[in-house]
Amino acid sequence: MTHHARQPVPRKAAFTLIELLAVISIIAILAALLFAATGPARKAGDRAKCLANFRQIGAAIGTFIADHEGQLPGPLRANQGCWYNKTDSATLGHQLASYLGVTLDYEKRRMDVMVCPAWQRGAPYKDDESFLLNTEVTVNGSVINPWGDADVGENPSSPAVPKVLVSLSDVPLSRIWAIQDFDMQSIAKMKPPGIAAKPVHGDKRNALFFDFHVESVALDYRPLY
């Protein structure tokens, strides 16, 4: 009887612990490099999208003005969110809904054009207030609220009527911001809880000006006239 020698069973190759750790380290390094490369591009994209949203809002305000004998939307609150609310006329979303393509058969609806991607990345916040209106414009030595004060406007005996845009002609409209990103560092006396803790675009804030151009401005941009 012929006996055949038993053939050795080949062992499956396996990673050693050191090899596995080396692979993980390489993946981590590649991920860090990828994040470093895409981070600035993503921030630039967020800022550009936010500015594009401001342009749409500016165009809507311009059309509103044309339809209301030159008068700005209002009266409005200083701090604004991203919602259309059928029962809250003190919001820019309510005033501009039909100009921004929002169907008015909703009681409340979020308006995508009023959502900044950079602001959204930090969500959720307690409050959705992401925009600040300029309520202190100096004209001929007097400080006025061009949007009208919504709180005063609720008192029939002391109505606050929004200004006609041309009445601001004594100030350079290209230098006076109308709407700006809102965060807890925006105004020293106004630090409502539940909003973005710091500027969502880092060292800049996006702004829409009263001549309807948009730009990113320095955090301390506060021209006085």
N, CA, C and O of each residue as an XYZ file, in Angstrom:
900
protein
N       0.857     -1.189      0.000
C       0.000      0.000      0.000
C       0.888      1.232      0.000
O       1.831      1.365      0.781
N       0.541      2.120     -0.909
C       1.361      3.330     -1.022
C       0.799      4.414     -0.111
O      -0.392      4.727     -0.123
N       1.702      4.964      0.669
C       1.288      6.062      1.574
C       1.714      7.393      0.968
O       2.868      7.565      0.574
N       0.789      8.318      0.898
C       1.085      9.661      0.386
C       1.295     10.618      1.559
O       0.541     10.616      2.533
N       2.312     11.412      1.439
C       2.588     12.379      2.505
C       1.491     13.454      2.521
O       1.070     13.938      1.470
N       1.043     13.815      3.706
C      -0.001     14.847      3.836
C       0.566     16.203      3.433
O       1.607     16.648      3.915
N      -0.183     16.845      2.510
C       0.255     18.145      2.037
C      -0.082     19.213      3.090
O      -1.176     19.217      3.654
N       0.858     20.101      3.338
C       0.576     21.150      4.335
C      -0.517     22.086      3.845
O      -0.532     22.463      2.673
N      -1.426     22.460      4.724
C      -2.516     23.384      4.392
C      -1.971     24.807      4.420
O      -1.449     25.261      5.438
N      -2.099     25.519      3.273
C      -1.568     26.892      3.253
C      -2.322     27.791      4.228
O      -3.549     27.750      4.319
N      -1.577     28.582      4.934
C      -2.186     29.496      5.911
C      -2.541     30.814      5.229
O      -1.790     31.340      4.409
N      -3.694     31.318      5.592
C      -4.134     32.590      5.029
C      -3.263     33.724      5.584
O      -2.938     33.779      6.769
N      -2.905     34.626      4.657
C      -2.106     35.770      5.083
C      -2.968     36.710      5.931
O      -4.154     36.876      5.643
N      -2.416     37.306      6.933
C      -3.154     38.202      7.818
C      -2.272     39.391      8.176
O      -1.045     39.303      8.227
N      -2.962     40.520      8.425
C      -2.218     41.699      8.840
C      -1.733     41.524     10.274
O      -2.452     41.007     11.129
N      -0.549     41.947     10.513
C      -0.079     42.009     11.893
C      -0.622     43.285     12.512
O      -1.106     44.161     11.796
N      -0.548     43.401     13.811
C      -1.046     44.588     14.498
C      -0.302     45.834     14.030
O      -0.902     46.894     13.853
N       0.984     45.702     13.836
C       1.787     46.857     13.401
C       1.363     47.300     12.007
O       1.250     48.497     11.740
N       1.124     46.324     11.106
C       0.697     46.668      9.754
C      -0.671     47.348      9.769
O      -0.905     48.302      9.027
N      -1.566     46.854     10.612
C      -2.901     47.436     10.702
C      -2.837     48.870     11.207
O      -3.525     49.747     10.683
N      -2.016     49.113     12.219
C      -1.861     50.461     12.747
C      -1.254     51.396     11.710
O      -1.614     52.571     11.639
N      -0.338     50.875     10.913
C       0.290     51.684      9.872
C      -0.735     52.093      8.821
O      -0.736     53.239      8.373
N      -1.618     51.160      8.417
C      -2.666     51.469      7.446
C      -3.620     52.528      7.991
O      -3.993     53.461      7.281
N      -4.011     52.379      9.256
C      -4.912     53.354      9.875
C      -4.264     54.734      9.909
O      -4.924     55.743      9.657
N      -2.974     54.774     10.222
C      -2.262     56.059     10.278
C      -2.219     56.720      8.908
O      -2.397     57.932      8.791
N      -1.983     55.924      7.878
C      -1.931     56.467      6.518
C      -3.292     57.018      6.116
O      -3.370     58.089      5.513
N      -4.370     56.298      6.442
C      -5.719     56.765      6.126
C      -6.014     58.071      6.848
O      -6.604     58.980      6.265
N      -5.607     58.176      8.117
C      -5.843     59.392      8.884
C      -5.101     60.579      8.279
O      -5.639     61.684      8.205
N      -3.854     60.341      7.845
C      -3.068     61.411      7.228
C      -3.714     61.874      5.926
O      -3.810     63.075      5.670
N      -4.158     60.919      5.099
C      -4.806     61.268      3.836
C      -6.103     62.044      4.067
O      -6.415     62.989      3.344
N      -6.854     61.623      5.097
C      -8.104     62.325      5.408
C      -7.832     63.754      5.858
O      -8.563     64.677      5.497
N      -6.770     63.932      6.655
C      -6.409     65.274      7.121
C      -5.993     66.155      5.954
O      -6.362     67.327      5.891
N      -5.220     65.588      5.025
C      -4.798     66.350      3.852
C      -5.989     66.727      2.983
O      -6.054     67.834      2.449
N      -6.937     65.791      2.844
C      -8.126     66.066      2.040
C      -8.961     67.166      2.671
O      -9.461     68.047      1.972
N      -9.116     67.121      4.005
C      -9.894     68.141      4.706
C      -9.224     69.500      4.577
O      -9.891     70.515      4.374
N      -7.880     69.514      4.698
C      -7.151     70.778      4.580
C      -7.311     71.385      3.195
O      -7.334     72.606      3.036
N      -7.420     70.515      2.194
C      -7.548     71.002      0.815
C      -8.964     71.475      0.511
O      -9.153     72.450     -0.217
N      -9.965     70.784      1.071
C     -11.356     71.108      0.738
C     -11.969     72.132      1.680
O     -12.952     72.780      1.322
N     -11.403     72.296      2.897
C     -11.961     73.232      3.865
C     -12.071     74.650      3.342
O     -13.165     75.215      3.368
N     -10.978     75.258      2.862
C     -11.068     76.624      2.320
C     -12.020     76.734      1.132
O     -12.728     77.731      0.987
N     -12.035     75.712      0.288
C     -12.933     75.743     -0.872
C     -14.386     75.714     -0.420
O     -15.230     76.405     -0.990
N     -14.681     74.916      0.604
C     -16.050     74.844      1.117
C     -16.470     76.177      1.732
O     -17.597     76.628      1.530
N     -15.558     76.809      2.487
C     -15.871     78.099      3.088
C     -16.128     79.157      2.019
O     -17.048     79.966      2.136
N     -15.297     79.139      0.971
C     -15.491     80.088     -0.123
C     -16.818     79.842     -0.825
O     -17.511     80.786     -1.205
N     -17.172     78.569     -0.996
C     -18.455     78.226     -1.609
C     -19.629     78.672     -0.769
O     -20.620     79.175     -1.300
N     -19.529     78.493      0.557
C     -20.596     78.932      1.453
C     -20.786     80.440      1.369
O     -21.911     80.935      1.313
N     -19.662     81.167      1.361
C     -19.738     82.631      1.311
C     -20.362     83.094     -0.009
O     -21.186     84.009     -0.032
N     -19.957     82.449     -1.103
C     -20.493     82.821     -2.421
C     -21.994     82.538     -2.499
O     -22.749     83.344     -3.043
N     -22.427     81.402     -1.961
C     -23.850     81.063     -1.977
C     -24.647     82.037     -1.126
O     -25.751     82.437     -1.496
N     -24.086     82.416      0.013
C     -24.755     83.373      0.893
C     -24.894     84.723      0.197
O     -25.943     85.360      0.289
N     -23.848     85.165     -0.498
C     -23.913     86.426     -1.230
C     -24.955     86.360     -2.346
O     -25.665     87.331     -2.605
N     -25.036     85.200     -3.003
C     -26.051     85.025     -4.055
C     -27.453     85.130     -3.465
O     -28.349     85.700     -4.086
N     -27.643     84.579     -2.261
C     -28.936     84.702     -1.589
C     -29.255     86.158     -1.297
O     -30.386     86.607     -1.485
N     -28.245     86.897     -0.834
C     -28.448     88.322     -0.554
C     -28.857     89.072     -1.826
O     -29.692     89.975     -1.776
N     -28.269     88.696     -2.959
C     -28.634     89.350     -4.226
C     -30.112     89.127     -4.535
O     -30.813     90.042     -4.968
N     -30.579     87.889     -4.306
C     -31.998     87.604     -4.552
C     -32.889     88.405     -3.616
O     -33.924     88.931     -4.026
N     -32.480     88.491     -2.355
C     -33.263     89.266     -1.393
C     -33.273     90.738     -1.796
O     -34.304     91.406     -1.714
N     -32.107     91.240     -2.236
C     -32.028     92.623     -2.686
C     -32.931     92.888     -3.881
O     -33.596     93.922     -3.946
N     -32.952     91.949     -4.831
C     -33.823     92.096     -6.000
C     -35.297     92.111     -5.577
O     -36.102     92.862     -6.127
N     -35.637     91.268     -4.592
C     -37.013     91.233     -4.102
C     -37.381     92.541     -3.417
O     -38.492     93.041     -3.596
N     -36.459     93.103     -2.633
C     -36.719     94.391     -1.983
C     -36.904     95.482     -3.039
O     -37.784     96.333     -2.910
N     -36.075     95.454     -4.076
C     -36.203     96.438     -5.146
C     -37.556     96.374     -5.822
O     -38.152     97.409     -6.120
N     -38.049     95.167     -6.068
C     -39.368     95.008     -6.693
C     -40.469     95.453     -5.744
O     -41.440     96.086     -6.159
N     -40.312     95.114     -4.456
C     -41.285     95.561     -3.446
C     -41.362     97.074     -3.436
O     -42.455     97.639     -3.411
N     -40.212     97.741     -3.455
C     -40.172     99.201     -3.438
C     -40.899     99.774     -4.652
O     -41.654    100.739     -4.540
N     -40.660     99.166     -5.809
C     -41.310     99.639     -7.039
C     -42.825     99.508     -6.948
O     -43.559    100.319     -7.512
N     -43.292     98.478     -6.234
C     -44.730     98.238     -6.113
C     -45.381     99.046     -4.991
O     -46.607     99.086     -4.892
N     -44.569     99.693     -4.138
C     -45.112    100.398     -2.963
C     -44.640    101.850     -2.923
O     -44.294    102.377     -1.865
N     -44.634    102.478     -4.084
C     -44.330    103.905     -4.199
C     -43.009    104.283     -3.531
O     -42.897    105.334     -2.900
N     -42.020    103.421     -3.679
C     -40.682    103.727     -3.185
C     -40.429    103.392     -1.738
O     -39.331    103.636     -1.238
N     -41.412    102.839     -1.042
C     -41.289    102.584      0.386
C     -40.626    101.241      0.649
O     -40.905    100.252     -0.030
N     -39.749    101.218      1.638
C     -39.099     99.977      2.051
C     -40.101     99.043      2.725
O     -41.131     99.503      3.217
N     -39.816     97.724      2.756
C     -40.687     96.805      3.502
C     -40.688     97.170      4.987
O     -39.692     97.669      5.511
N     -41.795     96.923      5.649
C     -41.844     97.172      7.081
C     -43.253     97.523      7.542
O     -44.210     97.485      6.768
N     -43.354     97.870      8.843
C     -42.286     97.927      9.833
C     -41.772     96.533     10.208
O     -42.520     95.555     10.205
N     -40.473     96.468     10.532
C     -39.816     95.191     10.780
C     -39.045     95.209     12.092
O     -38.663     96.269     12.589
N     -38.821     94.017     12.648
C     -37.904     93.879     13.780
C     -36.463     93.918     13.284
O     -36.196     93.629     12.117
N     -35.555     94.265     14.149
C     -34.146     94.370     13.759
C     -33.543     93.004     13.432
O     -32.816     92.861     12.450
N     -33.843     92.018     14.245
C     -33.289     90.681     14.014
C     -34.297     89.824     13.269
O     -35.473     89.765     13.625
N     -33.812     89.161     12.228
C     -34.682     88.438     11.312
C     -34.232     86.991     11.140
O     -33.048     86.674     11.259
N     -35.205     86.116     10.855
C     -34.923     84.705     10.626
C     -35.184     84.315      9.179
O     -35.222     85.161      8.287
N     -35.364     83.014      8.966
C     -35.470     82.481      7.601
C     -36.866     81.945      7.301
O     -37.021     81.057      6.463
N     -37.890     82.481      7.985
C     -39.229     81.922      7.848
C     -40.220     82.897      7.245
O     -40.144     84.106      7.463
N     -41.150     82.345      6.483
C     -42.382     83.051      6.138
C     -43.419     82.626      7.166
O     -43.698     81.438      7.325
N     -43.978     83.587      7.852
C     -45.011     83.319      8.846
C     -46.221     84.183      8.492
O     -46.150     85.412      8.503
N     -47.302     83.532      8.186
C     -48.499     84.227      7.702
C     -49.015     85.254      8.690
O     -49.614     86.254      8.292
N     -48.788     85.018      9.981
C     -49.346     85.894     11.016
C     -48.325     86.869     11.589
O     -48.636     87.601     12.528
N     -47.127     86.892     11.049
C     -46.078     87.768     11.593
C     -45.594     88.716     10.503
O     -44.658     88.398      9.768
N     -46.218     89.860     10.399
C     -45.878     90.818      9.350
C     -44.585     91.574      9.638
O     -44.099     92.303      8.774
N     -44.018     91.415     10.835
C     -42.792     92.129     11.189
C     -41.540     91.404     10.713
O     -40.428     91.753     11.106
N     -41.722     90.400      9.871
C     -40.575     89.658      9.343
C     -40.373     89.973      7.870
O     -41.328     90.211      7.130
N     -39.126     89.968      7.466
C     -38.807     90.203      6.060
C     -39.368     89.072      5.199
O     -39.773     89.297      4.058
N     -39.390     87.850      5.751
C     -39.952     86.717      5.026
C     -41.410     86.926      4.680
O     -41.852     86.577      3.586
N     -42.163     87.499      5.618
C     -43.585     87.771      5.371
C     -43.739     88.851      4.300
O     -44.555     88.715      3.388
N     -42.961     89.910      4.413
C     -43.085     91.040      3.499
C     -42.679     90.675      2.067
O     -43.258     91.178      1.104
N     -41.672     89.790      1.935
C     -41.112     89.494      0.618
C     -41.537     88.142      0.051
O     -41.077     87.757     -1.025
N     -42.392     87.424      0.743
C     -42.728     86.053      0.344
C     -43.135     85.946     -1.121
O     -42.603     85.114     -1.857
N     -44.061     86.774     -1.539
C     -44.558     86.665     -2.912
C     -43.498     87.063     -3.938
O     -43.572     86.660     -5.098
N     -42.511     87.856     -3.509
C     -41.437     88.277     -4.418
C     -40.309     87.255     -4.499
O     -39.438     87.335     -5.365
N     -40.344     86.300     -3.585
C     -39.310     85.264     -3.557
C     -39.878     83.891     -3.910
O     -39.241     82.867     -3.666
N     -41.073     83.878     -4.482
C     -41.649     82.635     -4.979
C     -42.215     81.713     -3.929
O     -42.348     80.513     -4.171
N     -42.554     82.244     -2.757
C     -43.122     81.411     -1.698
C     -44.638     81.337     -1.861
O     -45.313     82.359     -1.977
N     -45.157     80.119     -1.867
C     -46.605     79.917     -1.965
C     -47.263     80.356     -0.668
O     -46.883     79.900      0.410
N     -48.243     81.233     -0.766
C     -48.813     81.851      0.428
C     -49.947     81.041      1.055
O     -50.641     81.539      1.941
N     -50.142     79.804      0.610
C     -51.194     78.984      1.220
C     -50.653     78.205      2.422
O     -51.338     77.322      2.939
N     -49.436     78.520      2.873
C     -48.859     77.914      4.068
C     -48.998     78.880      5.238
O     -48.920     80.096      5.062
N     -49.204     78.329      6.441
C     -49.196     79.159      7.634
C     -47.771     79.584      7.974
O     -47.526     80.723      8.371
N     -46.839     78.651      7.812
C     -45.437     78.927      8.122
C     -44.568     78.060      7.224
O     -44.843     76.877      7.028
N     -43.513     78.667      6.681
C     -42.663     77.918      5.767
C     -41.247     78.471      5.796
O     -41.044     79.685      5.784
N     -40.289     77.590      5.834
C     -38.897     78.009      5.791
C     -38.535     78.433      4.369
O     -38.912     77.773      3.400
N     -37.796     79.548      4.254
C     -37.429     80.095      2.960
C     -35.953     79.802      2.700
O     -35.072     80.365      3.349
N     -35.700     78.917      1.744
C     -34.326     78.472      1.486
C     -33.399     79.615      1.112
O     -32.214     79.580      1.442
N     -33.919     80.630      0.429
C     -33.079     81.741      0.001
C     -32.576     82.548      1.198
O     -31.630     83.325      1.070
N     -33.196     82.367      2.343
C     -32.777     83.075      3.545
C     -31.948     82.196      4.478
O     -31.774     82.516      5.653
N     -31.444     81.096      3.948
C     -30.609     80.192      4.741
C     -29.189     80.230      4.200
O     -28.947     79.850      3.054
N     -28.258     80.686      5.015
C     -26.846     80.706      4.639
C     -26.250     79.326      4.901
O     -26.420     78.798      6.001
N     -25.558     78.719      3.933
C     -24.974     77.387      4.147
C     -24.023     77.335      5.335
O     -24.016     76.358      6.084
N     -23.214     78.388      5.511
C     -22.276     78.416      6.638
C     -23.031     78.485      7.965
O     -22.640     77.842      8.940
N     -24.111     79.264      8.000
C     -24.943     79.342      9.207
C     -25.580     77.981      9.482
O     -25.662     77.545     10.630
N     -26.033     77.311      8.415
C     -26.696     76.024      8.564
C     -25.752     74.968      9.136
O     -26.192     74.082      9.869
N     -24.464     75.052      8.812
C     -23.506     74.058      9.299
C     -23.381     74.084     10.818
O     -23.008     73.086     11.435
N     -23.693     75.225     11.413
C     -23.620     75.324     12.867
C     -24.921     74.994     13.572
O     -24.976     75.001     14.801
N     -25.975     74.704     12.811
C     -27.291     74.406     13.385
C     -27.238     73.052     14.119
O     -26.346     72.246     13.851
N     -28.175     72.796     15.035
C     -29.333     73.657     15.317
C     -29.017     74.741     16.351
O     -28.218     74.543     17.267
N     -29.660     75.874     16.176
C     -29.616     76.949     17.152
C     -30.955     76.986     17.872
O     -31.945     76.432     17.394
N     -30.975     77.633     19.005
C     -32.247     77.773     19.724
C     -33.189     78.671     18.926
O     -34.395     78.429     18.869
N     -32.625     79.709     18.312
C     -33.407     80.640     17.498
C     -32.854     80.678     16.082
O     -31.656     80.487     15.874
N     -33.730     80.924     15.104
C     -33.322     80.954     13.702
C     -33.000     82.366     13.219
O     -33.055     82.632     12.018
N     -32.669     83.261     14.123
C     -32.371     84.634     13.736
C     -30.949     84.684     13.180
O     -29.977     84.558     13.925
N     -30.839     84.867     11.888
C     -29.525     84.828     11.239
C     -29.188     86.115     10.500
O     -28.076     86.252      9.993
N     -30.137     87.080     10.426
C     -29.905     88.345      9.739
C     -30.213     89.512     10.668
O     -31.086     89.433     11.531
N     -29.474     90.589     10.467
C     -29.682     91.806     11.246
C     -29.959     92.960     10.289
O     -29.201     93.178      9.344
N     -31.037     93.695     10.526
C     -31.341     94.877      9.725
C     -30.648     96.089     10.332
O     -30.503     96.190     11.550
N     -30.225     96.998      9.476
C     -29.627     98.240      9.950
C     -30.756     99.195     10.331
O     -31.432     99.748      9.464
N     -30.951     99.382     11.626
C     -32.039    100.221     12.127
C     -31.536    101.570     12.634
O     -32.292    102.325     13.245
N     -30.271    101.873     12.385
C     -29.699    103.136     12.864
C     -28.913    103.813     11.741
O     -27.689    103.708     11.674
N     -29.620    104.493     10.879
C     -28.996    105.217      9.769
C     -29.055    106.707     10.083
O     -30.120    107.246     10.384
N     -27.911    107.359     10.010
C     -27.841    108.782     10.318
C     -28.093    109.612      9.061
O     -27.342    109.538      8.088
N     -29.156    110.397      9.102
C     -29.528    111.275      7.990
C     -29.662    112.700      8.526
O     -30.468    112.953      9.421
N     -28.880    113.626      7.983
C     -28.905    115.024      8.424
C     -28.746    115.164      9.937
O     -29.401    115.991     10.571
N     -27.868    114.343     10.499
C     -27.580    114.444     11.923
C     -28.545    113.696     12.819
O     -28.332    113.640     14.031
N     -29.603    113.118     12.262
C     -30.585    112.376     13.066
C     -30.509    110.898     12.735
O     -30.336    110.519     11.576
N     -30.637    110.069     13.754
C     -30.618    108.622     13.565
C     -32.042    108.142     13.330
O     -32.930    108.394     14.145
N     -32.263    107.446     12.210
C     -33.596    106.955     11.883
C     -33.535    105.449     11.633
O     -32.480    104.885     11.342
N     -34.699    104.822     11.756
C     -34.854    103.410     11.407
C     -35.578    103.360     10.059
O     -36.791    103.566     10.013
N     -34.869    103.092      8.971
C     -35.504    103.145      7.644
C     -36.588    102.097      7.432
O     -37.440    102.253      6.557
N     -36.563    101.025      8.232
C     -37.543     99.953      8.069
C     -38.815    100.209      8.873
O     -39.809     99.506      8.689
N     -38.799    101.187      9.745
C     -39.905    101.378     10.678
C     -39.756    100.410     11.839
O     -39.323     99.274     11.651
N     -40.105    100.845     13.011
C     -39.953    100.023     14.214
C     -41.221     99.201     14.430
O     -42.288     99.758     14.688
N     -41.106     97.880     14.324
C     -42.290     97.015     14.445
C     -42.930     97.113     15.820
O     -44.153     97.043     15.940
N     -42.114     97.274     16.864
C     -42.669     97.352     18.223
C     -43.503     98.613     18.386
O     -44.579     98.573     18.982
N     -43.013     99.736     17.860
C     -43.783    100.978     17.918
C     -44.984    100.893     16.991
O     -46.058    101.417     17.286
N     -44.776    100.212     15.849
C     -45.837    100.104     14.860
C     -47.054     99.361     15.351
O     -48.132     99.491     14.771
N     -46.907     98.578     16.416
C     -48.049     97.855     16.957
C     -48.961     98.773     17.771
O     -50.070     98.386     18.140
N     -48.497     99.967     18.042
C     -49.302    100.940     18.788
C     -49.964    101.886     17.788
O     -49.273    102.717     17.198
N     -51.265    101.789     17.577
C     -51.945    102.614     16.552
C     -51.747    104.106     16.757
O     -51.770    104.871     15.793
N     -51.551    104.535     18.010
C     -51.395    105.964     18.264
C     -50.017    106.472     17.882
O     -49.796    107.680     17.804
N     -49.089    105.554     17.642
C     -47.727    105.959     17.279
C     -47.190    105.043     16.197
O     -46.257    104.278     16.441
N     -47.770    105.108     14.991
C     -47.347    104.189     13.934
C     -45.918    104.484     13.470
O     -45.501    105.642     13.428
N     -45.191    103.458     13.133
C     -43.837    103.601     12.602
C     -43.873    103.188     11.144
O     -43.973    102.002     10.831
N     -43.794    104.139     10.274
C     -43.915    103.875      8.844
C     -42.527    103.733      8.242
O     -41.658    104.564      8.504
N     -42.296    102.686      7.431
C     -40.991    102.550      6.765
C     -40.716    103.747      5.867
O     -41.639    104.378      5.352
N     -39.435    104.051      5.684
C     -39.054    105.214      4.897
C     -39.094    104.909      3.395
O     -38.956    103.761      2.972
N     -39.283    105.947      2.621
C     -39.116    105.863      1.180
C     -37.612    105.875      0.920
O     -36.885    106.691      1.487
N     -37.157    104.979      0.070
C     -35.719    104.819     -0.112
C     -35.045    106.125     -0.552
O     -33.944    106.432     -0.095
N     -35.678    106.876     -1.412
C     -35.042    108.108     -1.905
C     -34.874    109.135     -0.796
O     -34.107    110.086     -0.949
N     -35.580    108.958      0.325
C     -35.410    109.900      1.439
C     -34.057    109.720      2.116
O     -33.650    110.545      2.933
N     -33.366    108.644      1.775
C     -32.027    108.403      2.319
C     -30.949    108.925      1.377
O     -29.774    108.585      1.521
N     -31.352    109.752      0.412
C     -30.411    110.180     -0.611
C     -29.285    111.046     -0.069
O     -28.286    111.259     -0.756
N     -29.432    111.550      1.159
C     -28.383    112.377      1.749
C     -27.217    111.540      2.270
O     -26.189    112.088      2.669
N     -27.372    110.234      2.270
C     -26.276    109.358      2.698
C     -25.851    108.511      1.497
O     -26.669    108.223      0.624
N     -24.579    108.112      1.449
C     -24.124    107.278      0.322
C     -24.660    105.856      0.461
O     -24.145    105.069      1.255
N     -25.687    105.531     -0.307
C     -26.347    104.236     -0.172
C     -25.399    103.074     -0.442
O     -25.622    101.969      0.054
N     -24.360    103.302     -1.210
C     -23.399    102.241     -1.510
C     -22.490    101.933     -0.329
O     -21.750    100.950     -0.360
N     -22.536    102.767      0.719
C     -21.692    102.559      1.894
C     -22.491    102.141      3.119
O     -21.909    101.762      4.135
N     -23.813    102.206      3.037
C     -24.648    101.888      4.195
C     -25.260    100.511      4.009
O     -26.046    100.293      3.087
N     -24.900     99.585      4.885
C     -25.448     98.233      4.761
C     -26.891     98.215      5.236
O     -27.260     98.914      6.180
N     -27.695     97.409      4.571
C     -29.111     97.274      4.913
C     -29.376     96.014      5.730
O     -30.122     96.042      6.709
N     -28.753     94.899      5.314
C     -28.923     93.611      5.981
C     -27.554     92.960      6.094
O     -26.742     93.029      5.171
N     -27.311     92.329      7.231
C     -26.017     91.721      7.464
C     -26.186     90.410      8.227
O     -27.196     90.203      8.899
N     -25.186     89.519      8.120
C     -25.185     88.312      8.948
C     -25.309     88.703     10.416
O     -24.795     89.741     10.833
N     -25.991     87.869     11.195
C     -26.259     88.177     12.605
C     -25.643     87.102     13.496
O     -25.816     85.908     13.253
N     -24.932     87.530     14.516
C     -24.362     86.616     15.509
C     -24.222     87.377     16.824
O     -24.513     88.572     16.884
N     -23.780     86.696     17.869
C     -23.717     87.317     19.191
C     -22.668     88.416     19.280
O     -22.663     89.188     20.238
N     -21.783     88.497     18.295
C     -20.764     89.544     18.293
C     -21.164     90.732     17.410
O     -20.383     91.672     17.258
N     -22.359     90.705     16.832
C     -22.758     91.751     15.890
C     -22.834     93.120     16.552
O     -22.238     94.079     16.061
N     -23.561     93.221     17.658
C     -23.750     94.492     18.359
C     -23.551     94.242     19.851
O     -24.137     93.326     20.429
N     -22.726     95.062     20.448
C     -22.364     94.845     21.848
C     -23.581     94.829     22.770
O     -23.634     94.044     23.717
N     -24.556     95.692     22.495
C     -25.710     95.792     23.397
C     -26.770     94.739     23.103
O     -27.719     94.593     23.873
N     -26.627     94.008     22.012
C     -27.615     93.005     21.649
C     -26.957     91.631     21.592
O     -26.307     91.297     20.601
N     -27.117     90.841     22.635
C     -26.531     89.509     22.676
C     -27.607     88.477     23.028
O     -27.535     87.840     24.079
N     -28.594     88.311     22.159
C     -29.646     87.335     22.464
C     -29.095     85.922     22.463
O     -28.306     85.569     21.586
N     -29.495     85.106     23.431
C     -29.014     83.726     23.450
C     -29.654     82.913     22.338
O     -30.719     83.270     21.832
N     -29.008     81.827     21.960
C     -29.618     80.907     21.010
C     -29.308     81.171     19.564
O     -29.816     80.464     18.694
N     -28.473     82.185     19.265
C     -28.089     82.432     17.878
C     -26.624     82.046     17.699
O     -25.984     81.594     18.649
N     -26.090     82.219     16.498
C     -24.688     81.863     16.246
C     -23.785     82.625     17.211
O     -23.935     83.834     17.386
N     -22.854     81.917     17.833
C     -21.992     82.534     18.844
C     -20.949     83.456     18.236
O     -20.491     84.395     18.888
N     -20.571     83.196     16.994
C     -19.540     84.009     16.341
C     -19.859     84.104     14.856
O     -20.695     83.350     14.358
N     -19.206     85.022     14.134
C     -19.489     85.173     12.697
C     -19.327     83.862     11.949
O     -18.310     83.185     12.096
N     -20.309     83.503     11.159
C     -20.306     82.201     10.479
C     -19.331     82.163      9.311
O     -18.988     81.086      8.823
N     -18.873     83.353      8.853
C     -17.908     83.394      7.758
C     -16.507     83.755      8.243
O     -15.677     84.226      7.465
N     -16.254     83.535      9.509
C     -14.922     83.756     10.045
C     -14.603     85.222     10.259
O     -15.155     85.852     11.162
N     -13.711     85.781      9.431
C     -13.262     87.157      9.625
C     -14.069     88.165      8.824
O     -13.679     89.329      8.730
N     -15.189     87.741      8.244
C     -16.033     88.631      7.442
C     -17.505     88.378      7.773
O     -17.877     87.337      8.315
N     -18.329     89.374      7.424
C     -19.777     89.185      7.408
C     -20.284     89.578      6.030
O     -19.804     90.546      5.440
N     -21.243     88.836      5.523
C     -21.858     89.205      4.257
C     -22.913     90.276      4.492
O     -23.598     90.276      5.515
N     -23.034     91.185      3.536
C     -23.972     92.295      3.715
C     -24.598     92.693      2.386
O     -23.975     92.622      1.326
N     -25.864     93.118      2.485
C     -26.582     93.745      1.380
C     -26.661     95.232      1.698
O     -27.035     95.611      2.808
N     -26.311     96.076      0.735
C     -26.311     97.514      0.943
C     -27.583     98.144      0.359
O     -28.310     97.515     -0.409
N     -27.832     99.406      0.747
C     -29.061    100.072      0.329
C     -29.086    100.404     -1.154
O     -30.137    100.765     -1.683
N     -27.947    100.288     -1.839
C     -27.979    100.437     -3.299
C     -28.116     99.071     -3.967
O     -28.041     98.956     -5.191
N     -28.321     98.029     -3.141
C     -28.586     96.651     -3.559
C     -27.352     95.888     -4.048
O     -27.503     94.807     -4.617
N     -26.159     96.401     -3.851
C     -24.988     95.579     -4.127
C     -24.671     94.779     -2.863
O     -25.095     95.149     -1.769
N     -23.927     93.684     -3.016
C     -23.573     92.831     -1.884
C     -22.056     92.702     -1.820
O     -21.370     92.795     -2.837
N     -21.546     92.489     -0.618
C     -20.123     92.250     -0.441
C     -19.865     91.675      0.942
O     -20.710     91.748      1.835
N     -18.673     91.099      1.099
C     -18.218     90.652      2.412
C     -17.467     91.806      3.052
O     -16.552     92.366      2.449
N     -17.851     92.163      4.269
C     -17.257     93.323      4.932
C     -16.540     92.896      6.204
O     -16.806     91.828      6.754
N     -15.633     93.742      6.661
C     -14.915     93.484      7.905
C     -15.886     93.443      9.078
O     -16.958     94.046      9.023
N     -15.514     92.738     10.132
C     -16.406     92.571     11.267
C     -16.743     93.893     11.934
O     -17.817     94.022     12.521
N     -15.858     94.878     11.862
C     -16.103     96.155     12.523
C     -16.607     97.221     11.545
O     -16.470     98.416     11.808
N     -17.189     96.796     10.422
C     -17.678     97.774      9.428
C     -18.888     98.499      9.975
O     -19.980     97.936     10.042
N     -18.698     99.746     10.365
C     -19.783    100.565     10.921
C     -19.628    102.013     10.443
O     -19.305    102.882     11.253
N     -19.846    102.299      9.161
C     -19.696    103.684      8.700
C     -20.758    104.584      9.319
O     -21.923    104.197      9.417
N     -20.361    105.778      9.734
C     -21.300    106.725     10.330
C     -21.354    107.990      9.475
O     -20.315    108.502      9.060
N     -22.560    108.496      9.210
C     -22.735    109.706      8.403
C     -23.719    110.639      9.094
O     -24.010    111.719      8.581
